[in-house]
């Protein structure tokens, strides 16, 4: 069965990896490493949440994904606002869209707890 959320997070993770490769080529190693970790961690936590042991465990893992999402947004904002970094508006838009999905899942899960 097709899972739209999982497909979206994989798409975002692949965009992050591509962008971090570009940052590494430009010798922006510190930001590339931070962004790669937080950006790919979103998907890892959502994947882990798919097999949560309980509703509380699911919510906890989704909250971790939300935290990683916010950290990813932070690094992308820094890149966008810095004159020495390439910006990637499509990536930022995709991260924001994934954020809307994550926060909707969280709010629905918390309401039905």
NUGU-563245 format. One record per residue (C-alpha): residue number from 0; residue in one letter; x, y, z. Coordinates in nm, 2 decimals. Layout:
N
   nr  rest       x       y       z
  NUM     A       X       Y       Z
...
END
This chain:
113
   nr  rest       x       y       z
    0     X    0.00    0.00    0.00
    1     X    0.13    0.35   -0.10
    2     X    0.21    0.58    0.19
    3     X    0.21    0.94    0.07
    4     X    0.38    1.07    0.39
    5     X    0.67    0.82    0.36
    6     X    0.70    0.90   -0.01
    7     X    0.72    1.28    0.07
    8     X    0.98    1.23    0.34
    9     X    1.20    1.02    0.12
   10     X    1.17    1.29   -0.15
   11     X    1.27    1.56    0.10
   12     X    1.56    1.35    0.23
   13     X    1.69    1.30   -0.12
   14     X    1.67    1.67   -0.19
   15     X    1.86    1.73    0.14
   16     X    2.13    1.49    0.04
   17     X    2.17    1.66   -0.30
   18     X    2.18    2.00   -0.15
   19     X    2.44    1.89    0.11
   20     X    2.65    1.75   -0.17
   21     X    2.64    2.09   -0.33
   22     X    2.74    2.26    0.00
   23     X    3.03    2.01    0.04
   24     X    3.15    2.10   -0.31
   25     X    3.15    2.46   -0.20
   26     X    3.34    2.36    0.11
   27     X    3.05    2.45    0.35
   28     X    3.12    2.14    0.55
   29     X    2.98    2.25    0.89
   30     X    2.64    2.35    0.77
   31     X    2.63    2.06    0.53
   32     X    2.69    1.81    0.81
   33     X    2.43    1.97    1.04
   34     X    2.17    1.99    0.77
   35     X    2.23    1.64    0.65
   36     X    2.19    1.50    1.01
   37     X    1.87    1.70    1.09
   38     X    1.72    1.67    0.75
   39     X    1.75    1.29    0.72
   40     X    1.66    1.24    1.08
   41     X    1.31    1.36    1.01
   42     X    1.24    1.07    0.79
   43     X    1.42    0.82    1.02
   44     X    1.20    0.92    1.31
   45     X    0.88    0.91    1.10
   46     X    0.98    0.56    0.97
   47     X    1.04    0.45    1.33
   48     X    0.70    0.59    1.43
   49     X    0.53    0.36    1.18
   50     X    0.62    0.07    1.42
   51     X    0.56    0.25    1.75
   52     X    0.48    0.03    2.05
   53     X    0.20    0.25    2.16
   54     X    0.01    0.57    2.08
   55     X    0.23    0.76    2.33
   56     X    0.54    0.62    2.16
   57     X    0.41    0.72    1.82
   58     X    0.35    1.08    1.94
   59     X    0.69    1.09    2.10
   60     X    0.87    0.98    1.78
   61     X    0.66    1.23    1.57
   62     X    0.76    1.51    1.82
   63     X    1.12    1.42    1.76
   64     X    1.06    1.44    1.39
   65     X    0.90    1.78    1.44
   66     X    1.21    1.90    1.63
   67     X    1.44    1.78    1.36
   68     X    1.22    1.95    1.10
   69     X    1.25    2.28    1.29
   70     X    1.63    2.24    1.31
   71     X    1.64    2.17    0.93
   72     X    1.44    2.49    0.87
   73     X    1.69    2.68    1.07
   74     X    1.99    2.56    0.87
   75     X    1.80    2.64    0.54
   76     X    1.72    2.99    0.66
   77     X    2.08    3.05    0.74
   78     X    2.18    2.93    0.39
   79     X    1.91    3.14    0.23
   80     X    2.01    3.46    0.42
   81     X    2.39    3.42    0.38
   82     X    2.54    3.57    0.07
   83     X    2.80    3.29    0.06
   84     X    2.56    3.00    0.05
   85     X    2.35    2.88   -0.24
   86     X    1.98    2.89   -0.16
   87     X    1.74    2.61   -0.26
   88     X    1.39    2.74   -0.25
   89     X    1.24    2.42   -0.38
   90     X    1.40    2.23   -0.09
   91     X    1.27    2.49    0.16
   92     X    0.92    2.46    0.01
   93     X    0.93    2.08    0.04
   94     X    1.04    2.09    0.40
   95     X    0.76    2.34    0.48
   96     X    0.51    2.10    0.31
   97     X    0.64    1.81    0.51
   98     X    0.61    2.02    0.82
   99     X    0.24    2.08    0.76
  100     X    0.19    1.71    0.73
  101     X    0.39    1.63    1.04
  102     X    0.21    1.89    1.25
  103     X   -0.13    1.77    1.13
  104     X   -0.05    1.41    1.22
  105     X    0.07    1.52    1.56
  106     X   -0.24    1.74    1.63
  107     X   -0.47    1.46    1.52
  108     X   -0.28    1.20    1.72
  109     X   -0.28    1.41    2.04
  110     X   -0.66    1.49    2.01
  111     X   -0.74    1.12    1.98
  112     X   -0.51    1.01    2.26
END
